[in-house]
Amino acid sequence: MHPLLVLLPILIPLTGAVIALLLRPYRRIQGGLTLAAMLTSLAISGALLWTVWQNGEPVVYQSGGWATPFGISLVGDLLAAVFVVMTQLVMVMGIIYALGSQDSVGRYPAFFVLFLTLATGLTGAMLTGDLFNMYVFAELLVISGTVLTAVSAFAGRGQFLKAMLMTCFGLGLATVGQDAASD
């Protein structure tokens, strides 16, 4: 049971987003890179699910070897692994649709970067081992999703403002709830 099985489904889309940002003038290469990153991440997530299913215990990764209160811990238990595989499968289907679509959102210059950061946030929020890092991944997820909503031809600026207000309200409630639970 290798602990990198928990880290790689988060790291691959994040690395793909950075590379896609550098390849911004080359849309076809960006699309292929995004699909390859998502397929690789899905395969590793499937390996994580298989490992957790076979061994019956979660795969834990401690960043830098630091113990839980000080380091970033990622935990891949059975529930998280199932959710990660399901979301990554949906994300792969979404990128396949986006590559063949003539929608204006798919032609947005930063679409593939935002798509990969959205995948990073989703995967990280499910595999994190503590509330603080879940909040960080949720912020990444919300920012990517909100910008993708804002550039959508269907939603426009009105939906962007509504999404931002709902996000701020929801994250504020999550922060208050986390603070209340820690007392």
C-alpha positions as CSV (number, residue, x, y, z in Angstrom):
1,M,0.0,0.0,0.0
2,H,1.9,3.0,-1.2
3,P,0.9,6.4,0.3
4,L,1.4,8.2,-3.0
5,L,-1.8,6.7,-4.2
6,V,-3.6,9.4,-2.1
7,L,-1.4,12.3,-3.2
8,L,-1.2,11.6,-7.0
9,P,-4.9,12.1,-7.8
10,I,-4.6,15.6,-6.4
11,L,-1.1,16.4,-7.7
12,I,-1.7,15.3,-11.4
13,P,-4.5,17.7,-12.2
14,L,-2.7,20.5,-10.3
15,T,0.5,19.9,-12.3
16,G,-1.6,19.6,-15.5
17,A,-3.2,23.0,-14.7
18,V,0.3,24.7,-14.4
19,I,1.4,23.1,-17.7
20,A,-1.8,24.0,-19.4
21,L,-1.3,27.6,-18.3
22,L,2.1,27.6,-19.9
23,L,0.6,26.2,-23.1
24,R,-2.2,28.7,-23.3
25,P,-1.6,29.6,-27.0
26,Y,-1.9,25.9,-28.0
27,R,-5.5,25.0,-27.3
28,R,-5.4,21.5,-28.9
29,I,-2.4,20.6,-26.9
30,Q,-4.1,22.0,-23.8
31,G,-7.1,19.8,-24.4
32,G,-5.1,16.7,-24.9
33,L,-3.1,17.4,-21.8
34,T,-6.2,17.9,-19.8
35,L,-7.7,14.7,-21.0
36,A,-4.5,12.8,-20.3
37,A,-4.2,14.3,-16.8
38,M,-7.8,13.4,-16.0
39,L,-7.5,9.9,-17.4
40,T,-4.2,9.3,-15.4
41,S,-5.8,10.7,-12.3
42,L,-8.8,8.4,-12.8
43,A,-6.6,5.4,-13.2
44,I,-4.6,6.2,-10.0
45,S,-7.9,6.8,-8.2
46,G,-9.1,3.4,-9.3
47,A,-5.9,1.9,-8.0
48,L,-6.5,3.6,-4.7
49,L,-10.0,2.3,-4.5
50,W,-8.8,-1.2,-5.4
51,T,-6.0,-1.0,-2.7
52,V,-8.4,0.2,0.0
53,W,-11.0,-2.4,-1.0
54,Q,-8.5,-5.3,-0.9
55,N,-6.7,-4.3,2.3
56,G,-9.7,-3.0,4.2
57,E,-7.8,-0.1,5.7
58,P,-7.3,3.5,4.6
59,V,-4.2,4.7,2.8
60,V,-2.7,7.7,4.7
61,Y,-0.1,10.2,3.4
62,Q,1.6,12.6,5.9
63,S,3.2,15.5,4.0
64,G,6.8,15.9,4.8
65,G,6.6,13.1,7.4
66,W,5.1,15.5,9.9
67,A,2.5,14.2,12.4
68,T,-1.1,15.1,12.1
69,P,-1.5,18.3,14.1
70,F,1.4,20.0,12.2
71,G,1.5,18.4,8.8
72,I,-0.9,18.0,6.0
73,S,-2.5,14.6,6.1
74,L,-4.4,13.0,3.2
75,V,-6.6,10.0,3.9
76,G,-8.0,7.6,1.3
77,D,-10.6,5.5,3.0
78,L,-13.2,3.4,1.2
79,L,-15.9,6.2,1.1
80,A,-13.4,8.9,-0.1
81,A,-12.0,6.5,-2.7
82,V,-15.4,5.7,-4.1
83,F,-16.4,9.4,-4.2
84,V,-13.1,10.3,-5.9
85,V,-13.5,7.7,-8.6
86,M,-17.0,8.8,-9.3
87,T,-16.1,12.5,-9.5
88,Q,-13.1,11.8,-11.6
89,L,-15.2,9.7,-14.0
90,V,-17.7,12.6,-14.3
91,M,-14.8,15.0,-14.9
92,V,-13.4,12.8,-17.6
93,M,-16.8,12.6,-19.3
94,G,-17.0,16.4,-18.9
95,I,-13.7,17.1,-20.6
96,I,-14.6,14.7,-23.4
97,Y,-17.8,16.6,-24.0
98,A,-15.9,19.9,-23.8
99,L,-13.4,18.8,-26.4
100,G,-16.1,18.0,-28.9
101,S,-18.4,20.9,-28.0
102,Q,-18.8,24.1,-29.9
103,D,-19.8,26.0,-26.8
104,S,-18.2,29.3,-26.1
105,V,-17.1,28.3,-22.6
106,G,-14.9,25.5,-24.0
107,R,-13.1,28.2,-26.1
108,Y,-12.4,30.4,-23.2
109,P,-8.6,30.8,-22.9
110,A,-8.3,29.6,-19.3
111,F,-11.0,26.9,-19.6
112,F,-8.7,23.9,-19.3
113,V,-6.7,25.5,-16.5
114,L,-9.9,26.2,-14.5
115,F,-11.2,22.7,-15.3
116,L,-8.1,21.1,-13.9
117,T,-8.1,23.3,-10.8
118,L,-11.7,22.4,-10.3
119,A,-10.7,18.7,-10.4
120,T,-7.9,19.4,-8.0
121,G,-10.2,21.1,-5.5
122,L,-12.9,18.3,-5.8
123,T,-10.3,15.5,-5.3
124,G,-8.5,17.3,-2.5
125,A,-11.6,18.1,-0.6
126,M,-12.5,14.4,-0.5
127,L,-9.1,13.1,0.4
128,T,-8.0,15.6,3.0
129,G,-7.6,14.4,6.6
130,D,-8.5,17.7,8.4
131,L,-11.0,20.5,8.3
132,F,-8.5,23.3,7.5
133,N,-7.2,21.7,4.4
134,M,-10.7,20.8,3.3
135,Y,-11.5,24.5,3.6
136,V,-8.5,25.3,1.4
137,F,-9.5,22.8,-1.2
138,A,-13.1,24.0,-1.0
139,E,-11.8,27.5,-1.8
140,L,-10.0,26.3,-4.8
141,L,-13.1,24.4,-5.9
142,V,-15.3,27.5,-5.4
143,I,-13.0,29.9,-7.2
144,S,-12.6,27.7,-10.2
145,G,-16.3,26.9,-10.3
146,T,-17.4,30.5,-9.9
147,V,-15.1,31.7,-12.7
148,L,-16.3,28.9,-15.0
149,T,-19.9,30.0,-14.2
150,A,-19.0,33.6,-14.9
151,V,-17.7,32.9,-18.4
152,S,-20.6,30.6,-19.3
153,A,-22.9,31.9,-22.0
154,F,-25.9,30.6,-20.1
155,A,-25.3,32.2,-16.8
156,G,-23.6,35.5,-17.3
157,R,-22.8,38.1,-14.7
158,G,-26.1,37.7,-12.8
159,Q,-25.5,34.1,-12.0
160,F,-21.8,34.9,-11.2
161,L,-22.9,37.4,-8.5
162,K,-25.4,35.0,-7.0
163,A,-22.9,32.2,-7.0
164,M,-20.3,34.4,-5.2
165,L,-22.8,35.5,-2.6
166,M,-24.0,32.0,-1.9
167,T,-20.4,30.8,-1.7
168,C,-19.4,33.5,0.7
169,F,-22.4,32.8,2.9
170,G,-21.8,29.0,2.8
171,L,-18.1,29.3,3.6
172,G,-18.9,31.7,6.3
173,L,-21.3,29.2,7.9
174,A,-18.7,26.5,7.5
175,T,-16.1,28.6,9.3
176,V,-18.5,29.4,12.1
177,G,-19.5,25.7,12.4
178,Q,-15.8,24.7,12.5
179,D,-15.1,27.2,15.2
180,A,-18.1,26.1,17.2
181,A,-17.2,22.5,16.9
182,S,-13.6,23.1,18.1
183,D,-14.8,24.6,21.4
